[in-house]
Amino acid sequence: MLQSLEKQAGLPLSLDPATNTIAWPDAVRVEKTSVRSLAEMRAFLSNFRTSAPTDTIYTMYRNVCLAADEAAIRSLDLRYDITVIPPGAFDGKRRRELFRTAGHYHPFKPGTGVAYPEIYEVLSGHAYWLIQRPKISDPAIVEEVYLIEAGPGEKAIMLPGFGHVTINAYQEPLVLSDWTSTAFTSDYEPYRRMHGAAYWAFEGPNPETIVFDVNTHYRNVPDLAKYRPREIPEFGLTFDTPAYELVRDLEKLRFLSDPEDFTALLTLNRCYEKVASGGD
């Protein structure tokens, strides 16, 4: 049975929980659908020889929009995507690494010294992001790393200079939307070389808990602190309004293309609030 996402997304989308796929009517444009397979993920994982209950680890829908909005979005070099990460974990003899994305960094905008940010929104399920800022000259040395947790309606900004992976630790599909600039290509290679983020995320002893272990391929990994997103009205990011609604005020998304003009807002403490230690 299809689960409507229209209220959460601001678009007439539906989730099929049986197949972990998105359905849409003719009024919606989707430029490309692609999957990240187990074979593609192996190099990003703690155990290269792992197996999984499904070959599709997550599905990505690129350039999703109402047909009437397509020209305006493209004119500003923006893109709205959907990602679905099913529940599950990679098989292991002792521990099972949770399903997640491969992980990537964004490049610096030419001539600015500021990397491109990105907005993620939880449409259904619960998300964890591991965001990390490496030493520019050596990605094996991580100078900052944080765990971000968000639920339905919450929006999280992937800050300039921080790479990120998204983890689904819950027993339900995780559906995300994101706004990003089309002016760059994401860099997956550092995460491939390091076999994932600075921390690996494994199933905990109880459902919907996580055990984080330091990824031993890195040479320096700080302690992990937990944060939750803040609302950022300056960017139109509130938790009660779908991020897609920003198509009516695309100027609010200019920071995705011109982050150098918004560095005072694009900081950890402005975009997130720290969570007291404990829990996961």
C-alpha positions in Angstrom: 0.0 0.0 0.0 1.4 3.4 -1.0 2.2 5.9 1.7 1.5 9.5 0.7 4.4 11.9 1.2 2.5 14.9 -0.2 2.0 16.7 3.1 5.7 16.3 4.1 7.2 16.9 0.7 4.9 19.6 -0.8 4.9 17.4 -3.9 2.4 14.6 -4.9 4.9 11.8 -4.1 4.2 8.4 -2.6 6.4 5.8 -0.9 6.0 2.1 -1.6 7.3 0.5 1.6 7.3 -2.9 0.1 9.9 -1.9 -2.6 11.4 1.2 -1.0 10.6 3.2 -4.1 8.9 6.5 -4.9 5.9 6.9 -7.2 4.7 10.2 -8.8 2.0 11.4 -11.2 2.6 12.9 -14.6 2.6 16.4 -13.1 6.0 15.6 -11.5 9.2 15.5 -13.4 12.0 13.2 -12.4 15.1 13.5 -14.6 16.9 10.3 -13.4 16.6 7.4 -11.0 19.7 5.5 -9.9 20.6 3.0 -7.3 23.7 2.4 -5.2 24.3 -1.3 -5.3 26.1 -3.6 -2.8 28.9 -4.0 -5.3 29.3 -0.2 -5.5 29.2 0.2 -1.7 31.8 -2.5 -0.8 34.8 -0.2 -0.9 33.1 2.3 1.4 32.3 -0.3 4.1 34.2 -1.6 7.2 34.1 -5.1 5.7 34.7 -5.4 1.9 33.5 -9.0 1.8 30.2 -8.4 3.4 26.8 -9.4 2.0 23.4 -7.8 2.4 19.7 -8.9 2.3 19.2 -6.7 -0.8 21.4 -5.6 -3.6 20.0 -2.1 -3.6 21.3 -0.2 -0.6 19.7 3.1 -1.5 17.8 4.8 -4.4 18.3 8.4 -5.7 15.9 10.4 -7.7 17.5 13.5 -9.4 15.9 16.8 -10.4 12.5 16.1 -8.9 10.0 19.0 -9.4 6.6 20.0 -10.7 6.8 20.5 -14.4 5.6 24.1 -13.9 8.7 24.8 -11.6 11.4 23.2 -13.7 12.5 26.2 -15.6 12.8 28.5 -12.6 14.9 25.9 -10.7 17.2 25.2 -13.5 17.7 28.9 -14.3 19.4 29.2 -10.8 21.5 26.0 -11.2 19.7 24.3 -8.4 18.4 20.8 -8.0 15.9 19.1 -5.7 16.5 15.3 -5.1 14.9 12.5 -3.2 16.8 9.6 -1.6 15.3 6.4 -0.1 17.4 4.3 2.3 15.7 1.1 3.3 16.0 -0.4 6.8 18.7 -3.0 7.1 22.3 -3.8 7.8 25.3 -5.4 6.1 26.0 -9.0 7.3 28.9 -9.6 9.6 30.2 -12.4 11.8 30.3 -10.2 14.9 28.7 -6.9 14.0 26.4 -5.6 11.3 27.1 -2.2 9.8 23.9 -0.2 9.2 22.7 0.7 5.8 23.9 4.2 4.8 25.1 6.3 1.9 28.6 6.1 0.5 29.6 9.5 1.7 31.1 12.5 -0.1 32.6 16.0 0.1 31.8 19.1 -1.8 34.5 21.2 -3.5 35.3 24.8 -2.8 33.5 27.3 -4.9 36.2 28.7 -7.3 37.9 31.8 -6.0 36.2 31.9 -2.6 37.8 29.3 -0.3 34.3 28.3 0.8 32.9 24.9 -0.1 29.3 24.4 -1.3 26.7 23.5 1.3 23.6 21.3 0.9 20.2 21.1 2.6 18.7 17.8 3.7 15.1 17.3 4.9 13.6 14.2 6.5 10.3 13.3 4.8 9.7 10.0 6.5 11.7 8.0 9.0 14.6 9.2 11.1 18.1 10.2 9.9 21.6 10.2 11.4 24.3 12.1 9.6 28.0 11.8 10.3 29.5 15.1 9.2 33.3 15.6 9.3 35.8 18.2 8.4 39.2 16.9 7.4 42.6 18.6 7.2 42.7 20.0 3.7 46.1 18.5 3.0 45.3 15.1 4.4 41.7 13.6 4.5 43.0 10.8 6.9 43.2 13.5 9.6 39.8 14.6 10.8 39.7 17.9 12.7 35.9 17.9 13.5 33.3 15.2 13.4 29.7 15.4 14.6 26.6 13.2 14.7 23.4 14.9 13.6 20.0 13.4 14.4 16.7 14.5 12.7 13.1 13.4 12.4 10.3 14.1 10.0 10.1 17.7 8.9 13.5 18.7 10.2 16.1 20.2 7.9 19.9 19.8 8.2 22.5 21.9 6.4 25.6 20.1 5.4 28.1 22.8 6.3 30.8 24.1 3.9 34.0 22.0 4.3 32.2 19.0 5.9 31.7 15.7 4.2 28.7 13.6 5.2 27.2 10.1 5.2 23.5 9.4 6.0 22.6 6.4 8.2 19.2 4.6 8.6 19.2 3.0 12.1 15.4 2.5 12.2 13.2 -0.3 11.2 11.4 1.7 8.5 12.5 3.4 5.2 14.3 6.7 5.5 13.1 9.2 2.8 15.1 12.4 2.4 14.8 15.4 0.1 17.7 17.7 -0.6 18.4 21.0 -2.3 21.8 21.5 -3.8 23.7 23.5 -6.4 24.4 22.0 -9.8 27.6 23.9 -10.2 29.8 21.2 -8.8 30.4 17.4 -8.7 30.6 15.6 -5.4 33.9 13.9 -4.4 33.4 10.3 -3.2 37.0 9.3 -3.5 38.2 10.2 0.0 35.4 8.1 1.6 36.3 5.2 -0.7 40.0 5.3 0.2 39.1 5.5 3.9 36.4 2.8 3.7 33.7 5.2 5.1 33.4 8.0 7.5 35.6 8.6 10.6 33.2 6.4 12.6 31.5 3.2 11.5 27.9 2.7 12.6 26.9 -0.7 13.7 23.6 -2.2 15.0 23.3 -1.8 18.8 22.1 -4.4 21.3 18.6 -3.1 21.0 16.5 -2.0 18.0 17.1 1.5 16.8 20.3 1.9 18.8 23.8 2.4 17.3 27.3 1.5 18.2 29.9 3.9 16.8 33.4 2.6 16.4 36.4 4.7 15.2 37.3 3.9 11.6 40.9 2.7 12.0 41.9 3.8 8.5 42.0 7.4 9.7 45.0 8.7 11.6 43.2 11.2 13.8 39.5 11.1 14.8 38.0 13.4 17.5 35.4 12.3 20.0 31.9 12.2 18.6 29.4 14.9 19.8 25.7 14.8 19.0 23.6 17.6 17.6 20.1 18.4 16.3 19.2 20.9 13.6 17.9 24.3 14.3 15.3 26.2 12.3 17.0 28.9 10.2 14.3 31.4 9.1 16.9 33.4 7.2 17.1 30.5 4.7 13.3 29.7 5.0 14.1 26.5 6.8 11.4 25.8 9.4 10.2 22.4 10.5 6.6 22.9 9.7 7.0 23.8 6.0 8.3 21.5 3.3 11.7 22.5 1.8 10.2 22.2 -1.7 8.0 25.3 -0.9 11.2 27.3 -1.2 10.6 27.1 -5.0 8.2 30.0 -4.4 11.1 32.1 -2.9 14.3 30.8 -4.6 16.3 33.7 -3.4 16.3 32.0 0.1 18.4 29.3 -1.5 21.1 31.6 -2.9 23.4 30.5 -0.1 23.7 27.1 -1.9 25.3 28.8 -4.9 27.0 31.7 -3.1 28.1 30.4 0.3 30.8 33.0 0.6 28.1 35.6 1.3 26.6 33.6 4.2 29.5 32.4 6.3 28.2 34.0 9.5 25.1 31.8 9.2 26.8 28.6 8.0 28.4 27.6 11.3 27.9 24.6 13.5 26.4 26.6 16.4 24.1 28.6 14.2 22.7 25.6 12.3 22.7 23.0 15.2 22.2 22.7 18.9 24.2 20.3 21.0 22.4 17.3 22.6 23.3 16.3 26.2 25.6 13.2 26.3 23.9 9.9 26.7 21.5 7.8 24.6 23.1 6.2 21.6 
